[in-house]
Amino acid sequence: MSTASTALVQRAPTTLWGWGANKRVDCFVDQPQTPAQVGRSLAQPPGNAGSVARGLGRSYGDAATNERGQVLDLSTLDRYLGFDPATGTLECEAGTSLAQIIADFGPRGFFPAITPGTKYVTVGGCIANDVHGKAHHTQGSFCECVESMTVLLASGEVVRASRDERADLFWANFGGMGLLGVILTARLRLRPITTTYFRQRAIKVNDLDAMLAALEEYDHEPYSVAWIDPFATGARLGRGVLTVGDHAEPGDLPPALARDPLQLSGGPKLTVPFEAPEIVLNKLSIRMLNVVLETVLGRGKPIAHYEKFFYPLDAIGEWWRGYGRRGFTQWQFVIPLEDGPARMRQILEAIAVGGQLPFLNVLKKMGPASEGILSFPFEGYTFAIDFPVRDGLPELLAELDRMVLDAGGRIYLGKDSYLAPDTFRAMYPQVERWLEIKAKYDPEGVFRSDLGRRLGLS
């Protein structure tokens, strides 16, 4: 049987989950091999729970799962359609990953203009989440590098969306979590580079006030991110390490690195082979791991390869398994700069006494908001922290969500698994405008997901 025909055969249910593996559901998965097959699969959905597109499954929660409904796996739609080296403009299918772009265009002197903390994400997923990284305060989110996209609508029509053509559809897709249609292709600008290395500097700070002051002092640096000790309390609350950096030029490199300034890396150096027993993650083990993190970050070399600078966790394959069978959630919020230090202190104190096991975390300063209607970032402080799923965690997260809302902030949908619909609506004031656009382009509600149903977007 040909590939074209097998792609349209209804599959038996497949159990899927997000990267946090905290909610596992049965879905009907199709993996179209061409854009035409996407349309045919969409026209023949199994069940009646609608459809959602999925890339590499790196959204942490339930954004790319659809219980008892159709999931369109677009990870094989990864072809390049055109590239202009004079402008760095790449046109590609939405299943193209940032890892693939780096592997193919890094040696030619180009790099993704905006990147999150993993390269194993697709262009379509980057648009749907409007991802951001260490440079949001200077460079914005993913929408800043996208010129246009083509979208398969529920009607079966393929349309082009850009800032000038169907601008409502264009901006609604950034942060739209794949619920307006299937993004098939995108035109985006890559960043010209002369090396794949970065200059970096580590600044150790002793408390939250000093950390936020350091973020302001080094606000001119293109890239910045801070680690905070999750166990520090009292006067030491907020202590940690701020890392700042910028792209390195050939003249910055020592001779050993200058011989191959555009060096690439391989895949993960090790893989977590199974889901760890719950007993492995306890206060002692997490405290020891954070001691190691602090030591490594505080002693970072002045020149770092892009892998260590952007993607340190990519060195470990399937690292989500380390959190055990119940999985984890990464809780991320942004709050305004105004009254930010006091609000941040209250939230960190609530985490410290919350009775859970906070693990990896990052603190960053964000720049102005984009025009993405449901895009997460706005100017303020953002903090992300991993929580292994344990009894009592949903209740703590609900309390923390209320604190973020009271501070005028919001939760990042690309990481979320637990946000309540009324809290979501209060955090995202443009949701009614987004729903009007969805009604325009998807009047029958074909595009659905577990996140969409949970938050009232499907």
C-alpha positions as CSV (number, residue, x, y, z in Angstrom):
1,M,0.0,0.0,0.0
2,S,1.4,3.4,-0.9
3,T,2.4,6.1,1.6
4,A,-0.4,8.4,0.4
5,S,-3.1,5.8,1.1
6,T,-1.7,4.6,4.5
7,A,-1.7,8.2,5.8
8,L,-5.4,8.3,5.5
9,V,-6.2,5.1,7.3
10,Q,-7.9,5.6,10.6
11,R,-5.5,4.5,13.3
12,A,-6.4,2.8,16.6
13,P,-6.2,5.2,19.5
14,T,-2.7,6.2,20.5
15,T,-1.8,7.5,24.0
16,L,-0.3,11.0,23.8
17,W,0.9,13.5,26.3
18,G,2.7,16.8,26.4
19,W,6.3,17.1,27.5
20,G,5.3,17.3,31.1
21,A,3.6,13.9,30.8
22,N,1.1,14.9,33.5
23,K,-2.0,14.2,31.4
24,R,-2.1,11.1,29.1
25,V,-5.0,10.6,26.8
26,D,-6.0,8.4,23.9
27,C,-6.1,10.2,20.5
28,F,-6.5,9.2,16.8
29,V,-3.2,10.1,15.2
30,D,-2.7,10.8,11.5
31,Q,0.7,11.6,10.0
32,P,0.1,13.2,6.6
33,Q,3.1,13.3,4.3
34,T,2.1,16.2,2.1
35,P,-0.1,19.3,2.5
36,A,-2.7,17.7,0.3
37,Q,-2.9,14.8,2.7
38,V,-3.4,17.1,5.6
39,G,-6.5,18.4,3.9
40,R,-7.8,14.9,3.2
41,S,-7.1,13.8,6.8
42,L,-8.9,16.8,8.1
43,A,-11.9,16.1,5.9
44,Q,-12.1,12.5,7.4
45,P,-11.6,12.9,11.1
46,P,-12.2,9.9,13.3
47,G,-14.8,10.4,16.1
48,N,-16.4,13.8,16.6
49,A,-14.0,15.6,18.9
50,G,-12.4,17.8,16.2
51,S,-8.7,18.1,15.2
52,V,-5.5,19.7,16.3
53,A,-2.1,19.8,14.8
54,R,1.0,18.6,16.6
55,G,4.7,19.0,16.0
56,L,7.4,17.5,18.2
57,G,5.2,17.4,21.3
58,R,7.3,20.0,23.3
59,S,4.4,22.0,24.6
60,Y,4.4,20.9,28.3
61,G,0.7,20.6,28.9
62,D,-2.4,19.6,26.9
63,A,-2.1,22.0,23.9
64,A,-1.3,19.3,21.4
65,T,-3.5,16.5,22.7
66,N,-7.2,15.9,21.8
67,E,-8.8,13.1,23.8
68,R,-10.8,10.8,21.6
69,G,-10.3,13.2,18.7
70,Q,-7.9,13.6,15.8
71,V,-4.3,14.7,16.1
72,L,-2.4,15.6,12.9
73,D,1.2,14.8,13.4
74,L,3.0,17.3,11.1
75,S,6.6,16.4,12.1
76,T,7.3,14.9,8.6
77,L,6.2,18.1,6.8
78,D,9.7,19.5,7.0
79,R,10.7,20.5,3.5
80,Y,12.4,23.8,2.6
81,L,10.6,25.8,-0.1
82,G,13.0,28.6,-0.7
83,F,15.8,30.6,0.8
84,D,17.3,34.0,0.0
85,P,20.8,34.3,1.4
86,A,20.8,38.0,0.8
87,T,18.1,38.6,3.3
88,G,18.2,35.4,5.3
89,T,14.5,34.7,4.5
90,L,13.6,31.0,4.6
91,E,10.3,29.6,3.5
92,C,9.6,26.1,4.9
93,E,6.9,23.7,5.9
94,A,5.6,24.1,9.4
95,G,6.9,20.8,10.6
96,T,10.5,22.0,10.1
97,S,12.3,22.0,13.4
98,L,14.8,24.6,14.7
99,A,17.3,21.8,15.1
100,Q,17.0,21.1,11.4
101,I,17.4,24.7,10.5
102,I,20.5,25.0,12.7
103,A,22.0,21.9,11.1
104,D,21.4,23.0,7.6
105,F,22.0,26.8,7.8
106,G,24.4,27.1,10.7
107,P,27.4,26.2,8.5
108,R,26.1,28.8,6.0
109,G,26.2,31.5,8.7
110,F,22.5,31.7,9.7
111,F,20.7,30.9,12.9
112,P,17.1,31.1,14.1
113,A,16.3,34.7,14.9
114,I,14.2,33.8,18.0
115,T,14.6,30.6,19.9
116,P,13.2,29.1,23.1
117,G,15.2,26.8,25.5
118,T,15.0,23.8,23.1
119,K,15.8,23.4,19.5
120,Y,13.5,20.4,19.2
121,V,10.4,22.5,18.3
122,T,8.8,23.0,14.9
123,V,8.2,26.3,13.2
124,G,4.4,25.7,13.4
125,G,4.7,25.1,17.1
126,C,6.8,28.3,17.6
127,I,4.1,30.3,15.9
128,A,1.2,28.6,17.8
129,N,3.0,29.4,21.1
130,D,4.6,32.6,20.0
131,V,7.7,31.3,21.7
132,H,10.3,33.6,23.4
133,G,13.8,33.1,24.8
134,K,16.6,34.8,26.6
135,A,16.4,37.9,24.3
136,H,12.8,38.9,24.6
137,H,13.7,42.2,26.3
138,T,15.7,43.2,23.2
139,Q,14.3,41.1,20.3
140,G,10.7,40.2,21.2
141,S,9.0,36.9,20.5
142,F,8.8,34.6,17.5
143,C,6.3,36.7,15.6
144,E,9.0,39.3,15.1
145,C,10.8,37.1,12.6
146,V,7.8,35.7,10.7
147,E,6.7,37.5,7.5
148,S,3.8,35.3,6.5
149,M,2.2,31.9,6.7
150,T,-0.2,29.7,4.9
151,V,-3.1,28.2,6.8
152,L,-5.4,25.3,6.0
153,L,-8.9,26.4,7.2
154,A,-11.7,24.2,8.4
155,S,-13.4,24.8,5.0
156,G,-10.5,23.1,3.3
157,E,-9.3,26.4,1.8
158,V,-5.6,27.2,2.1
159,V,-5.0,30.9,2.6
160,R,-2.1,33.2,3.1
161,A,-1.8,35.4,6.2
162,S,0.6,38.2,6.9
163,R,0.7,41.7,8.4
164,D,-1.0,43.0,5.3
165,E,-3.2,40.1,4.1
166,R,-5.7,38.6,6.5
167,A,-3.9,40.4,9.3
168,D,-6.5,39.2,11.9
169,L,-5.7,35.6,11.1
170,F,-2.0,36.3,11.1
171,W,-2.0,37.9,14.6
172,A,-4.5,35.5,16.1
173,N,-2.3,32.5,15.3
174,F,0.5,33.8,17.5
175,G,-0.4,32.4,20.9
176,G,-3.5,30.8,19.2
177,M,-2.4,27.3,20.2
178,G,-3.2,25.8,16.8
179,L,-7.0,26.3,17.2
180,L,-7.6,28.5,14.1
181,G,-6.4,26.1,11.4
182,V,-3.4,24.1,10.4
183,I,-0.3,26.1,9.7
184,L,1.2,24.6,6.6
185,T,4.1,26.8,5.7
186,A,5.9,30.0,7.0
187,R,8.3,32.6,5.7
188,L,10.7,33.7,8.4
189,R,13.9,35.6,8.7
190,L,17.1,33.9,10.0
191,R,19.8,35.7,11.9
192,P,23.2,36.1,10.1
193,I,26.1,34.9,12.4
194,T,29.8,34.6,12.0
195,T,30.2,32.0,14.8
196,T,28.0,29.5,16.6
197,Y,29.6,30.7,19.9
198,F,28.5,33.2,22.5
199,R,30.3,35.5,24.9
200,Q,28.9,35.1,28.3
201,R,29.3,36.3,31.9
202,A,28.0,35.0,35.2
203,I,27.0,37.4,38.0
204,K,26.3,35.9,41.4
205,V,23.7,37.7,43.6
206,N,22.7,37.2,47.2
207,D,19.0,38.2,47.3
208,L,15.9,39.1,45.2
209,D,16.5,42.9,45.3
210,A,20.0,42.4,44.0
211,M,18.8,40.0,41.3
212,L,16.2,42.4,40.0
213,A,18.8,45.2,40.1
214,A,21.2,43.1,38.1
215,L,18.6,42.4,35.5
216,E,18.2,46.2,35.1
217,E,21.9,46.9,35.1
218,Y,22.5,44.4,32.4
219,D,19.4,45.2,30.4
220,H,21.5,46.3,27.5
221,E,22.9,42.8,27.0
222,P,21.1,41.0,24.2
223,Y,20.7,37.7,26.1
224,S,20.0,37.3,29.8
225,V,18.6,34.6,32.1
226,A,18.8,34.0,35.8
227,W,18.7,30.8,38.0
228,I,17.3,31.3,41.5
229,D,17.9,28.9,44.4
230,P,14.4,27.4,45.0
231,F,15.3,26.6,48.6
232,A,16.5,30.0,49.7
233,T,14.2,31.8,52.1
234,G,14.2,34.9,54.3
235,A,17.0,37.4,53.6
236,R,18.4,35.0,51.0
237,L,15.2,34.7,49.0
238,G,16.0,35.2,45.3
239,R,19.7,34.5,45.5
240,G,21.1,33.0,42.4
241,V,23.2,33.4,39.2
242,L,22.4,35.8,36.3
243,T,24.0,34.9,33.0
244,V,24.3,37.5,30.2
245,G,25.8,37.2,26.8
246,D,25.9,38.1,23.1
247,H,27.0,36.5,19.8
248,A,30.8,35.9,19.6
249,E,32.8,37.2,16.6
250,P,35.7,35.1,15.2
251,G,38.2,37.4,16.9
252,D,36.7,36.5,20.3
253,L,37.4,32.8,20.0
254,P,40.5,31.1,21.2
255,P,42.6,29.4,18.5
256,A,41.2,25.9,19.1
257,L,37.7,27.2,18.5
258,A,38.6,29.7,15.8
259,R,39.5,26.8,13.5
260,D,35.8,25.9,13.1
261,P,33.8,29.0,14.1
262,L,30.5,27.6,12.8
263,Q,30.8,24.2,14.6
264,L,27.6,22.3,15.1
265,S,26.8,19.6,17.7
266,G,25.3,16.2,17.6
267,G,22.2,14.8,19.3
268,P,21.7,14.2,23.0
269,K,24.7,12.8,24.8
270,L,22.6,10.5,27.0
271,T,19.0,9.6,27.4
272,V,16.9,9.0,30.5
273,P,15.9,5.3,29.8
274,F,12.8,5.0,32.0
275,E,10.4,7.0,34.2
276,A,12.1,7.4,37.5
277,P,10.5,6.1,40.7
278,E,8.8,8.9,42.6
279,I,11.0,8.4,45.6
280,V,14.0,9.6,43.6
281,L,12.8,13.2,43.6
282,N,12.9,14.4,47.2
283,K,14.2,17.5,49.0
284,L,17.6,16.1,49.3
285,S,18.1,15.1,45.7
286,I,16.6,18.3,44.3
287,R,18.8,20.4,46.7
288,M,21.9,18.5,45.5
289,L,21.0,19.0,41.9
290,N,20.5,22.7,42.4
291,V,23.9,22.9,44.2
292,V,25.4,21.4,41.0
293,L,23.5,23.9,38.8
294,E,24.7,26.8,40.8
295,T,28.3,25.6,40.6
296,V,28.1,25.0,36.8
297,L,26.4,28.3,36.1
298,G,28.7,30.3,38.4
299,R,31.8,28.9,36.7
300,G,30.7,29.2,33.1
301,K,33.4,29.7,30.6
302,P,33.6,33.2,28.9
303,I,32.9,31.5,25.5
304,A,30.1,29.1,25.2
305,H,28.8,27.0,22.3
306,Y,25.2,27.6,21.3
307,E,24.2,24.2,22.7
308,K,25.3,25.2,26.3
309,F,24.2,28.8,25.9
310,F,20.7,28.1,24.6
311,Y,19.9,24.4,24.9
312,P,21.6,22.8,27.9
313,L,18.8,20.3,28.5
314,D,18.8,19.1,24.9
315,A,22.0,17.2,25.9
316,I,19.7,14.8,27.8
317,G,17.2,12.9,25.7
318,E,13.7,12.3,27.1
319,W,14.6,14.1,30.3
320,W,10.9,14.4,31.2
321,R,11.2,10.8,32.4
322,G,13.3,12.0,35.4
323,Y,10.1,13.4,37.0
324,G,8.4,10.0,37.3
325,R,5.2,8.4,36.1
326,R,3.0,11.3,37.3
327,G,5.1,13.8,35.3
328,F,5.6,17.5,36.0
329,T,4.3,20.9,35.1
330,Q,6.3,24.0,34.3
331,W,4.5,26.9,35.8
332,Q,5.4,30.2,34.1
333,F,4.0,33.7,34.7
334,V,4.8,37.3,33.8
335,I,3.9,40.3,36.0
336,P,4.3,44.0,35.3
337,L,7.4,45.9,36.3
338,E,5.3,48.2,38.4
339,D,5.3,46.8,41.9
340,G,7.1,43.8,40.4
341,P,9.7,43.3,43.2
342,A,7.1,43.1,46.0
343,R,4.8,40.9,44.0
344,M,7.7,38.6,43.0
345,R,8.7,38.3,46.6
346,Q,5.2,37.3,47.7
347,I,5.0,34.6,45.0
348,L,8.4,33.2,45.7
349,E,7.6,33.0,49.4
350,A,4.4,31.2,48.6
351,I,6.3,28.7,46.6
352,A,8.9,28.2,49.3
353,V,6.2,27.3,51.9
354,G,3.9,25.6,49.5
355,G,4.9,22.0,50.5
356,Q,5.8,21.0,47.0
357,L,9.2,20.2,45.4
358,P,10.2,23.2,43.2
359,F,13.0,22.2,40.8
360,L,14.5,23.9,37.8
361,N,13.6,27.6,37.4
362,V,14.5,30.6,35.4
363,L,13.9,34.4,35.8
364,K,14.0,36.8,33.0
365,K,13.0,40.4,32.1
366,M,10.6,40.7,29.2
367,G,10.2,43.6,26.7
368,P,7.2,45.2,25.1
369,A,4.3,42.9,24.1
370,S,3.8,41.9,20.5
371,E,0.6,42.2,18.5
372,G,-0.1,38.5,18.9
373,I,-3.7,38.5,20.3
374,L,-3.1,35.6,22.8
375,S,0.7,36.0,23.0
376,F,2.0,35.5,26.5
377,P,4.8,38.0,26.9
378,F,4.5,41.7,27.9
379,E,7.0,44.0,29.6
380,G,7.7,42.7,33.0
381,Y,9.3,39.9,35.0
382,T,8.8,36.3,34.0
383,F,9.5,33.3,36.2
384,A,9.3,29.6,35.2
385,I,9.6,26.7,37.6
386,D,9.2,22.9,37.4
387,F,7.0,21.1,39.9
388,P,6.9,17.3,39.9
389,V,3.2,16.3,40.1
390,R,2.4,15.4,43.7
391,D,-0.7,15.5,45.9
392,G,-1.7,19.1,46.7
393,L,0.0,20.6,43.6
394,P,-3.2,21.7,41.8
395,E,-4.4,23.5,44.9
396,L,-1.0,25.3,45.2
397,L,-1.1,26.3,41.5
398,A,-4.6,27.7,41.9
399,E,-3.4,29.9,44.8
400,L,-0.3,31.0,42.8
401,D,-2.5,31.7,39.7
402,R,-4.7,34.0,41.8
403,M,-1.6,35.9,43.1
404,V,-0.4,36.4,39.5
405,L,-3.8,37.6,38.5
406,D,-3.9,40.1,41.4
407,A,-0.5,41.4,40.3
408,G,-1.9,42.1,36.8
409,G,0.0,39.1,35.2
410,R,-0.8,36.0,33.2
411,I,0.2,32.3,32.8
412,Y,2.0,30.9,29.7
413,L,-0.4,28.6,27.9
414,G,2.4,26.7,26.2
415,K,3.5,25.4,29.6
416,D,0.2,25.2,31.4
417,S,-1.8,22.2,32.4
418,Y,-4.0,23.5,35.3
419,L,-5.2,27.1,34.6
420,A,-9.0,27.6,35.3
421,P,-11.1,29.1,32.5
422,D,-12.3,32.1,34.5
423,T,-8.8,33.0,35.6
424,F,-7.5,32.6,32.0
425,R,-10.2,35.0,30.7
426,A,-9.2,37.6,33.4
427,M,-5.6,37.3,32.5
428,Y,-6.0,37.6,28.7
429,P,-8.3,40.6,28.0
430,Q,-8.3,40.1,24.2
431,V,-9.8,36.6,24.4
432,E,-13.2,37.9,23.1
433,R,-11.6,39.4,20.1
434,W,-9.7,36.1,19.5
435,L,-13.0,34.2,19.7
436,E,-14.6,36.4,17.1
437,I,-11.7,35.6,14.7
438,K,-12.1,31.9,15.4
439,A,-15.8,32.1,14.7
440,K,-14.9,33.8,11.4
441,Y,-12.4,31.2,10.2
442,D,-13.7,28.1,12.1
443,P,-17.4,28.6,12.5
444,E,-18.1,25.0,13.2
445,G,-15.4,24.6,15.8
446,V,-13.4,22.0,13.9
447,F,-10.1,22.8,15.6
448,R,-10.2,21.6,19.2
449,S,-7.7,20.4,21.8
450,D,-7.8,19.4,25.4
451,L,-6.4,22.9,26.3
452,G,-9.0,24.5,24.1
453,R,-11.8,22.7,25.8
454,R,-10.4,23.4,29.3
455,L,-10.1,27.1,28.7
456,G,-13.1,27.7,26.6
457,L,-11.3,28.3,23.3
458,S,-12.7,25.2,21.5
